[in-house]
Amino acid sequence: MDNAFTKLPVAVLSLNPAVDITYEIPQLIADQKVHALKSRYDPGGNGINVGRGLKRLGVPACTFCIVAGEIGRFLCHQLDAQLGQVSYLEVDGETRINGTILESVTGAQFEVSGVGPAVSTTQWQLLLNRFVTHCGDGLGIITGSLQRSLPTDLYAEAVRRVRAAGGRALIDSHDELLRNAIDAQPFLIKPNRFELEALVGRSLMDEQDIVREARRLQERGVTWVCISLGSEGALLVTSSSVLKGEAPPVPVASTVGAGDSMVAGMAALLAQGASAEDALREGIACSAATVMQPGTELFDKNTVDQLREKVRVRSLSL
């Protein structure tokens, strides 16, 4: 392990965080009121989830986020308790609220993503400056949705600035945000299979097909391409290997936050200078431990420790 690399800082960018409300109900019925069996409130947004995951894994990281209004103040109260270090930028308006409904009768899951506050160019540039300065030559994690008013090449600019400072940019996004960020050559991207299919514009039939597209992305300058495959685990394509990590079978309570947990697990091991194999194993263990949790709750560290050795990682000759 490279001891110098273990001292590098980790920064997480979360421009559109949220308060997540989860309701567990028997079943939705059109035009009728239904009473929740349980409800809970959690800090949300992809970047926030990654920051929470890093904290649980014992990795010092600073999360940079935008908050607004009374909902924003409630979110700050939650984040102060769940994140090690946070840099807030307050703007006008209201922080968004996301809703998740879990049906106990059918097992179905419904998600509604709220609308975040308007953010000016001056404001997001200020937060981006803080993010890049803290990241330095470490890891810059850029993930999640953006407010509609923000440019779709914002993540690409963030990647270029992280690289210019000597750091490694990790991207977990989709559609135009991901497409533009790839042009800036991040170190790691982590689309799921559906997001990769949307990116390349066609269905991917098998692992060989997925790996072929991952290598094409590498030809465009991406160093690592990790494709999450849900209960099947994940593929990690590096410059020297193709790794398949198989997820252990676990009871699924909710899939919310599973992808964010995978990013947190992989970033935690990268920050320690670990191998690609160990980083993939940790990411899958964190993801599997998260789907066992209710609503938008993330993994428990003890569960990750128990699952880690059950994650099988093997090299593929593709």
C-alpha positions as CSV (number, residue, x, y, z in Angstrom):
1,M,0.0,0.0,0.0
2,D,1.2,3.5,-0.9
3,N,1.4,5.3,2.4
4,A,1.6,8.7,0.8
5,F,-1.7,8.1,-0.9
6,T,-3.4,7.3,2.4
7,K,-2.9,10.9,3.4
8,L,-4.7,12.4,0.4
9,P,-7.9,14.3,1.1
10,V,-11.3,13.3,-0.1
11,A,-14.0,15.8,-1.2
12,V,-17.6,15.2,-2.2
13,L,-19.6,17.6,-4.3
14,S,-23.4,17.7,-3.7
15,L,-25.1,20.6,-5.4
16,N,-28.7,19.4,-5.1
17,P,-29.1,17.6,-1.7
18,A,-32.5,16.7,-0.2
19,V,-34.4,15.6,2.8
20,D,-35.7,12.1,2.1
21,I,-39.1,11.0,3.5
22,T,-39.9,7.3,3.4
23,Y,-43.3,5.9,4.0
24,E,-44.0,2.2,4.5
25,I,-47.7,1.5,3.6
26,P,-49.8,-1.6,2.8
27,Q,-50.6,-0.5,-0.8
28,L,-51.4,2.6,-2.8
29,I,-55.0,3.0,-3.7
30,A,-56.1,5.6,-6.3
31,D,-58.1,8.5,-4.9
32,Q,-58.0,7.1,-1.3
33,K,-56.0,8.2,1.7
34,V,-53.6,5.5,3.0
35,H,-52.0,5.6,6.5
36,A,-48.3,4.8,6.8
37,L,-47.2,1.9,8.9
38,K,-43.8,3.6,9.4
39,S,-42.2,6.8,8.3
40,R,-38.6,8.2,8.5
41,Y,-36.6,11.2,7.5
42,D,-33.0,11.0,6.2
43,P,-30.6,13.4,4.6
44,G,-30.6,12.6,0.9
45,G,-29.0,13.2,-2.4
46,N,-26.4,11.1,-4.0
47,G,-23.4,13.1,-2.8
48,I,-24.8,13.3,0.7
49,N,-25.2,9.5,0.7
50,V,-21.6,9.1,-0.4
51,G,-20.4,11.4,2.3
52,R,-22.5,9.5,4.9
53,G,-21.0,6.2,3.7
54,L,-17.5,7.5,3.9
55,K,-18.1,8.6,7.5
56,R,-19.3,5.2,8.4
57,L,-16.2,3.6,6.9
58,G,-14.0,5.9,8.9
59,V,-12.7,8.0,5.9
60,P,-12.1,11.7,6.6
61,A,-14.0,13.6,3.9
62,C,-15.6,17.0,3.4
63,T,-18.9,17.2,1.7
64,F,-19.7,20.5,-0.2
65,C,-23.4,21.2,-0.5
66,I,-26.0,23.8,-1.2
67,V,-28.9,24.4,1.2
68,A,-31.9,26.7,1.2
69,G,-34.7,27.8,3.5
70,E,-36.3,26.0,6.4
71,I,-35.9,22.5,4.8
72,G,-32.2,23.4,4.3
73,R,-31.8,24.2,8.0
74,F,-33.4,20.9,8.9
75,L,-31.0,19.2,6.5
76,C,-28.1,20.9,8.1
77,H,-29.1,19.6,11.5
78,Q,-29.2,16.1,10.1
79,L,-25.9,16.4,8.3
80,D,-24.1,17.9,11.3
81,A,-24.8,14.6,13.1
82,Q,-24.0,12.3,10.2
83,L,-21.1,13.8,8.3
84,G,-17.6,14.4,9.6
85,Q,-17.0,17.7,7.8
86,V,-19.5,19.8,5.8
87,S,-19.1,23.0,3.8
88,Y,-22.5,24.7,3.3
89,L,-23.4,27.4,0.8
90,E,-26.8,28.9,1.6
91,V,-29.0,30.2,-1.2
92,D,-32.6,31.6,-1.5
93,G,-35.5,29.2,-1.9
94,E,-36.0,25.8,-0.4
95,T,-34.0,22.6,-0.3
96,R,-35.9,19.8,-2.1
97,I,-37.8,17.0,-0.5
98,N,-37.7,13.5,-2.0
99,G,-40.3,10.9,-1.3
100,T,-40.1,7.1,-1.3
101,I,-43.1,4.8,-0.8
102,L,-42.6,1.2,0.0
103,E,-45.6,-1.1,-0.5
104,S,-45.6,-4.1,2.0
105,V,-48.3,-6.0,0.0
106,T,-46.7,-5.9,-3.4
107,G,-43.0,-5.2,-2.5
108,A,-43.1,-2.3,-5.0
109,Q,-41.1,0.8,-4.5
110,F,-42.1,4.3,-5.7
111,E,-39.7,7.3,-5.8
112,V,-40.4,11.0,-6.4
113,S,-37.5,13.5,-6.7
114,G,-38.3,17.0,-5.7
115,V,-37.1,20.3,-7.2
116,G,-34.2,22.1,-5.7
117,P,-33.6,25.9,-5.4
118,A,-32.2,28.1,-8.1
119,V,-28.5,28.6,-8.0
120,S,-26.6,31.4,-9.8
121,T,-23.3,30.9,-11.7
122,T,-21.5,32.9,-9.0
123,Q,-22.8,30.6,-6.3
124,W,-22.0,27.3,-7.8
125,Q,-18.6,28.6,-8.9
126,L,-17.9,29.6,-5.3
127,L,-18.8,26.1,-4.0
128,L,-16.8,24.4,-6.8
129,N,-13.8,26.5,-5.9
130,R,-14.0,25.3,-2.3
131,F,-14.4,21.7,-3.5
132,V,-11.4,21.7,-5.7
133,T,-9.2,23.5,-3.2
134,H,-10.0,20.9,-0.5
135,C,-9.6,18.0,-3.0
136,G,-6.1,19.1,-4.0
137,D,-4.2,16.0,-5.3
138,G,-6.7,13.7,-3.6
139,L,-10.1,12.3,-4.6
140,G,-12.9,14.5,-5.9
141,I,-16.3,12.6,-5.9
142,I,-18.9,14.3,-8.2
143,T,-22.3,12.7,-8.1
144,G,-26.1,13.3,-8.3
145,S,-28.6,15.5,-10.1
146,L,-28.4,19.2,-10.7
147,Q,-30.9,22.0,-10.5
148,R,-32.5,22.7,-13.8
149,S,-30.9,26.1,-14.0
150,L,-27.4,24.7,-13.9
151,P,-25.4,23.9,-17.0
152,T,-25.1,20.3,-18.2
153,D,-21.3,20.7,-18.6
154,L,-20.8,21.7,-14.9
155,Y,-19.5,18.2,-14.0
156,A,-17.1,18.3,-16.9
157,E,-15.7,21.6,-15.6
158,A,-15.4,20.0,-12.1
159,V,-13.5,17.0,-13.5
160,R,-11.1,19.3,-15.5
161,R,-10.4,21.4,-12.4
162,V,-9.8,18.4,-10.2
163,R,-7.4,16.9,-12.8
164,A,-5.6,20.3,-13.1
165,A,-5.1,20.3,-9.4
166,G,-3.5,16.9,-9.6
167,G,-6.5,14.9,-8.2
168,R,-8.6,12.0,-9.3
169,A,-12.2,12.7,-10.3
170,L,-14.9,10.0,-9.6
171,I,-18.2,10.5,-11.4
172,D,-21.5,8.8,-10.7
173,S,-24.2,10.4,-12.9
174,H,-26.2,9.8,-16.0
175,D,-27.5,11.2,-19.3
176,E,-26.0,14.5,-20.5
177,L,-24.1,15.2,-17.2
178,L,-22.3,11.9,-17.6
179,R,-21.7,12.2,-21.3
180,N,-20.1,15.6,-20.9
181,A,-18.1,14.6,-17.9
182,I,-16.6,11.7,-19.8
183,D,-15.1,14.1,-22.3
184,A,-13.2,15.7,-19.4
185,Q,-11.5,12.3,-18.7
186,P,-12.4,11.4,-15.1
187,F,-10.5,8.7,-13.3
188,L,-13.6,6.6,-12.5
189,I,-17.2,6.4,-13.7
190,K,-19.8,4.1,-12.2
191,P,-22.9,3.8,-14.4
192,N,-25.4,1.0,-13.8
193,R,-26.2,-1.2,-16.8
194,F,-29.3,0.8,-17.7
195,E,-27.3,4.1,-17.6
196,L,-24.5,2.6,-19.8
197,E,-27.1,1.4,-22.3
198,A,-28.6,4.9,-22.4
199,L,-25.1,6.4,-22.8
200,V,-24.2,4.1,-25.8
201,G,-27.7,4.2,-27.3
202,R,-28.3,0.4,-27.5
203,S,-29.1,-2.7,-25.4
204,L,-26.1,-4.6,-24.1
205,M,-26.6,-8.3,-24.4
206,D,-24.0,-9.8,-22.2
207,E,-20.8,-9.2,-20.1
208,Q,-18.6,-9.2,-23.2
209,D,-20.8,-6.5,-24.8
210,I,-20.6,-4.4,-21.6
211,V,-16.8,-4.7,-21.4
212,R,-16.5,-3.8,-25.1
213,E,-18.3,-0.5,-24.4
214,A,-16.3,0.1,-21.2
215,R,-13.1,-0.2,-23.2
216,R,-14.4,2.3,-25.7
217,L,-14.9,4.7,-22.9
218,Q,-11.4,4.1,-21.8
219,E,-10.2,5.0,-25.3
220,R,-11.8,8.4,-24.6
221,G,-9.7,8.9,-21.5
222,V,-11.6,7.3,-18.6
223,T,-9.2,5.2,-16.4
224,W,-11.6,2.9,-14.6
225,V,-15.1,2.0,-15.7
226,C,-17.3,0.3,-13.1
227,I,-20.7,-1.0,-14.1
228,S,-23.1,-2.0,-11.3
229,L,-25.4,-4.9,-12.1
230,G,-27.8,-5.0,-9.1
231,S,-28.0,-8.4,-7.5
232,E,-25.5,-9.7,-10.0
233,G,-22.7,-7.5,-8.5
234,A,-20.5,-5.3,-10.7
235,L,-17.9,-5.3,-13.4
236,L,-14.7,-3.2,-13.1
237,V,-12.6,-2.6,-16.2
238,T,-9.2,-1.1,-15.5
239,S,-6.3,-0.5,-17.9
240,S,-4.9,-4.0,-17.1
241,S,-7.8,-6.2,-16.1
242,V,-11.5,-7.0,-16.2
243,L,-12.9,-7.9,-12.7
244,K,-16.3,-9.4,-11.9
245,G,-17.5,-9.0,-8.4
246,E,-20.5,-11.2,-7.4
247,A,-22.8,-9.9,-4.7
248,P,-23.7,-12.2,-1.8
249,P,-27.4,-13.1,-1.5
250,V,-29.1,-10.8,1.0
251,P,-32.7,-9.9,2.0
252,V,-33.7,-6.7,0.1
253,A,-35.6,-4.1,2.1
254,S,-34.9,-1.1,-0.2
255,T,-32.5,-0.4,-3.1
256,V,-32.3,3.4,-2.4
257,G,-28.7,4.4,-1.8
258,A,-27.1,1.1,-3.1
259,G,-25.2,2.8,-5.9
260,D,-24.0,5.6,-3.6
261,S,-22.8,3.1,-1.1
262,M,-20.8,1.3,-3.8
263,V,-19.1,4.6,-4.7
264,A,-18.3,5.3,-1.0
265,G,-16.9,1.8,-0.6
266,M,-14.7,2.0,-3.7
267,A,-13.5,5.6,-2.8
268,A,-12.7,4.5,0.7
269,L,-10.3,1.8,-0.5
270,L,-8.9,4.1,-3.2
271,A,-8.0,6.6,-0.6
272,Q,-6.0,3.9,1.2
273,G,-4.1,3.0,-1.9
274,A,-5.8,-0.5,-2.2
275,S,-6.0,-2.7,-5.3
276,A,-8.8,-2.6,-7.8
277,E,-9.9,-6.0,-6.6
278,D,-10.2,-4.8,-3.0
279,A,-11.9,-1.6,-4.0
280,L,-14.5,-3.5,-6.0
281,R,-15.1,-6.0,-3.2
282,E,-15.6,-3.1,-0.7
283,G,-18.0,-1.3,-3.0
284,I,-20.2,-4.4,-3.5
285,A,-20.2,-5.2,0.2
286,C,-21.3,-1.7,1.1
287,S,-24.0,-1.9,-1.6
288,A,-25.3,-5.3,-0.4
289,A,-25.4,-4.1,3.2
290,T,-27.4,-1.0,2.1
291,V,-30.2,-2.9,0.4
292,M,-30.8,-4.7,3.7
293,Q,-31.7,-1.4,5.3
294,P,-35.2,0.2,5.3
295,G,-36.1,3.3,3.2
296,T,-33.1,5.5,2.5
297,E,-31.0,4.3,5.4
298,L,-27.4,3.3,4.4
299,F,-25.3,0.3,5.4
300,D,-24.2,-0.6,8.9
301,K,-20.4,-1.0,9.2
302,N,-20.6,-4.3,11.1
303,T,-22.7,-5.8,8.3
304,V,-20.2,-4.6,5.7
305,D,-17.5,-6.4,7.7
306,Q,-19.5,-9.6,7.7
307,L,-20.3,-9.4,3.9
308,R,-16.9,-8.5,2.7
309,E,-15.4,-12.0,2.7
310,K,-18.6,-13.3,1.0
311,V,-18.0,-11.1,-2.1
312,R,-16.3,-13.2,-4.8
313,V,-14.1,-11.2,-7.2
314,R,-12.5,-12.9,-10.2
315,S,-10.6,-11.9,-13.3
316,L,-12.4,-12.3,-16.6
317,S,-10.5,-13.0,-19.9
318,L,-12.6,-10.7,-22.0
